[in-house]
Amino acid sequence: MSLSIANNVGALNARNNLTRSTSALNKSIERLSSGFKVNRGADGPAALVISEKQRAQIAGLRTAIDNTEKAASVVQTAEGALNEINSILVKVRSLALDSANAGVNDADAFAANQAEIENALETINRIATNTQFGEKSLLDGSAGVSGVADDADVTFLKASGKTSAGTYAVEVTTQAERANITAGTAQSGNLAADEVLTINGTSIQLNAGLDQSGVISRINEFSSQTGVVAEDDPNNAGQTRLRSIEFGSDAKIEVVSDTAAAATSSGFGNSLSTDIGRNIAGTIDGVAASGKGNVLTSVSGASTGVVVSLAADATDQALSVNGAQGNVSVQNNSLVFQIGANQNQTASIAINSVAASGLGLAVTGSRFGSLNEIDVTSADKAQESLAVIDASIDELSNIRGELGAFQANTLETIANNMRATLENTVNAESVIRDTDFAEEISKFTNNQILVQAGTSVLSSANQTTQSILSLLQ
């Protein structure tokens, strides 16, 4: 074996091994202190890429779970308000049933019930307007499907969650008609004697000396009771015409006088005259719509659920407008919730307005166009009001059912699924990136011993050149 002092190969070898042991020891210390076995790309490039993606997914899942919980709070806020409206409607229904009990009610009882109902409807409208989550309104229609008509004779009433956003043409093919009766004889002079005119069961005293204008004014004083308006017939000047306030086949007029028709009487005569209205017919988006009164409801196609009302004809108030009536533009403003950890993983629900004017629309068997119009000042009106109230309760219950199903079957189910996914994803990321302390402590101990041994060996290797001195003596 050659001896040299220029290069101490043994020391170099010991130093290299000591360096490796020291590096391994430092990595063990880093892994033990940080808790991660992958702290930089060099520790495991593929592992780093996979774990960073999983970390993003984990953060997204946690946020999405929070989102679903917040969404559930929004739904519960809306449902709580709807529950209160439902309770109010039950009370309104009881009042209508009380008014339908005509055998025991007088005019004051009818009026009291009507006043209480009007107050209840104001409360419903107030709840619909004021229910908010933070500053977001929930029940005023701004969180549902809304629309606007470009023709003044068309009023957008509502749409449903099935309605697609878009612009839809409205056309009337058969005009709606109010029930109307024109006096058989024109009143050309003042009433010659007192006359009693009975309209829809309400007796109206006409005093002698009234001209046609006075007769019309007197009849209109009772419009809230009769549901009828009197006017000079636009098609037969000088003849008094009665027309129902409401359009459609549920609107009716029965009129009889105790005085024979004459130029100096109301002209209706002492034979009972009756008439009923006619429902509208037309199309929305070119597809036949369902007609009730002066209201058209789309029942098929992209416009399904759109409900519009048509105004009265400007020249004849007994008829609705006719022909093409412009377009209705529908916008979907549904509440959209991000319920997933990735792009476009959303769920939405529409909550339409629950104001009284938007409930109980176009109910068959009632002259009233909406809940806002119900009248219980007579037994007949109370019976027809019950149909509207029941329809409103059904509609409100359906909304609550949709919200409940959305919360239970979408939000809560998705949240439970994401919690399971989060658990498994965290576990997978942990396997890739977290330090196995049992294994790493073993490596740490081994590396620590190797460093100590390497240091000792290096010290010994540095002493080997001392033996060369003995050759120089």
ABEGO torsion letter per residue (X at the ends): XBBBAABBAAAAAAAAAAAAAAAAAAAAAAAAAAGBABABAAAGAAAAAAAAAAAAAAAAAAAAAAAAAAAAAAAAAAAAAAAAAAAAAAAAAAAAAAAABAAABBAAAAAAAAAAAAAAAAAAAAAAAABBBEABBAAAGAABBBBBBABAABBBABBBAABBBEBBBBBBABBBBBBBBBBABBBABBBABBBBBBBGGBBBBBBBGBBAAAAAAAAAAAAAAAGBBBBBBAABBGBBBBBBABBEAABBBBBBBABBBBAABAGAEABBBBBBBBBBBBBBGGBBBBBBEABBBBABEAABGBBBBBBBBAABAABBBBEBAEBBBBBBABBBBBABABBGBBBBBBBBBABAAABGBGBBGBABABAAABBAABAAAAAAAAAAAAAAAAAAAAAAAAAAAAAAAAAAAAAAAAAAAAAAAAAAAAAAABBBAAAAAAAAAAAAAAAAAAAAAAAAAAAAAAAAAAAAX
